[in-house]
Amino acid sequence: MSSLRINYEPLEYQSKFHKSQSFKVGLIGGYGSGKTYSIIMHLLKLANLNKGCAIGLLCPTLKMAKRDVIPTFQQIARANRIHHTLNKSEYSIYLPQTRTTVWIFHGEDDGQSIRGPNLAAMLINEFTLISEPTYLAALARVRDPKAKFMQVAMSGTFEEFGGVYDLITEDSGCELIYASTRLNTYLPASYVKMLESSYDEDMQKQYIDAIPIRRLGKIAVKSFRRDKHVNEIAEFNPDEEIWISIDFNVEPMSAVLWCANKNSQYKLKAFDEVALFGSDTPELAKVLMERIRALGVTPDKVRLYPDPAGNARSTKGLNRSDIQILRESGFPNILFHRSIKSVRDCVNAVNALFDKDAVLIHPRCKQLIADLEQIKWRDSGFEFDKSNSKRSHWLDGFKDLVNFEFPCIKPVQLKESYRR
């Protein structure tokens, strides 16, 4: 079998997408950033790597496959003289050079039609528009034992939180690459200007710069912005203190590890997080001890900021409180207020730090980022909406730490005699 020869000069973000060795990789781009083009080019690469194996190509609807994806494939095939046969009755493409059958699937039936042979790879176009059952059905097909390199590669534009977007952003095994339309040098400048004239500032960030934007409304941490406050430079620094924010829950036990330096621009840098499901406080303490010892740090150099409620009870009905368990596990420096007087004041303090760009978060802290982007206030007042049981735990711990170290200072109420 011969290999497919392709004339292609990828942009930087496309090159990063194509070179990914992750089993799951996603390209999140603005309109016109070349997402569909990238998916087809990646399909051809995977066909070369997995000669003789079948590959899946999934679109949200058959209409989108006919309108966008198949024409893009045919355009690239013609330009590179790639022989292929399109079977319109069963929606498949055959590439004789690599003996590859590409099965074209749709998500209109929540994945019920994603059947057939085991696949070496699955390419998903506009993954943010498919349902969770469709996504999970697509993953389940990638299991061909003859494949040399199995992969699920996705592209799409961020539309809203929830669904498949949450699944992949919370998945530590999924590599995400963000692609701004402005970086696509193959586009005429007038295209970006047209988009700018069509959208307000927030929508420009979402549909041009590929930055997920929250509808502010009742969002709690309204000052957090992924483009400003998430960066890979937020790594562990042995010259800074380690603080750990903790929230006690069986589902899950959660913590965030921070580098702290009150004299720096970035007073807090989240460099790692913990999520333990079906666990308890002794297990959390063990994991935290392992993490800090792996960094070459002794527990007496670490500050823990736990949920104040942990001073009164244990998550699994043990005879000691959660905070007692942390102390007995070897952590001497545990700081907390006996109670939280105002969740709103805690969150105001968190927003103030983000307003000052004093917090930086590493992309690996996916759960904390999801909380910051998604947690809203309840309709009844200033308490978090916890209708999604998976959310709020990392933000809960963070707000308690901030409330202790960087509290919201209210003006002192003057006595009547001093008001004149």
Buried (B, 14 or more C-beta within 10 A) or exposed (E): EEEBEBEBEBBEBBBBBBEBEEBBBBBBBBBBBBBBBBBBBBBBBBBBBBBBBBBBBBBBBBEBBBEBBBEBBBEBBEEBEBEBEBEEEEBBBBBEBBEBBBBBBBBBEBBEBBEBEBBBBBBBBBBBBBBBBBBBBBBEBBEBEEBEBBBBBBBBBBBEBEBBBBBBBBEEEBBBBBBBBBBBEEBEEEBBEEBBEEBEEEEBBBBBBBBBBBEEEEBBBBBBBBBEBBBEEBEBBEEBBBBBBBBBBEBBBBBBBBBBBEEBEBBBBBBBBBBBEEBBBBEBBBBBBEBBEEBEBEBEEBBBBBBBBBBEBBBBEBEBBBBBBBBEBBBEBBEBBEEBEEBBBBBBBBBBBBEEBBBBBBBBBBBBBBBBBBBBBEEEEBEBBBEEEBBBBBBBBBBBBBBBBBBBEEEEEEEEEEEE
